[in-house]
Amino acid sequence: MHKSSIYLPEPLKAELAGLAARSGRSEAQLVRQAIERLLAGSGAPAREEEVRLPSHDRPSLVGVGVGPGDPGLVTRSAHAVLRDADRVIVTTTDARSVGRAEMVVRAVAPAAAAW
């Protein structure tokens, strides 16, 4: 095993610590999982120029399915909707833990505001 140092900006460190606390996993486990997914190709961003979404002239609620739990399987359209949304709401059965849907949404649209 080769150890590496990873330097993260403070806001990202704080988000990582919060996710670790909510998920019950260590920060190292989360970082390792993210890197494994990226190297496996499941974390690759969709080509945004191919996705054209309908525009909404008034407030709208759009439901997005995030699939079987792998961020790499989320469609380009779903990725674009999550990326462009003013707010993203993920249902959960327990506010103290991170569910599969929340994990997928956080991986696909990390800049989405948490509500």
ABEGO torsion letter per residue (X at the ends): XBBBBBBBBAAAAAAAAAAAAAAGBBAAAAAAAAAAAAAAGAABBBBAAABBBBBBABBBBBBBBAEAGBAAABBAAAAAAAAABABBBBBBABAABBBAAAAAAAAABAABBBX
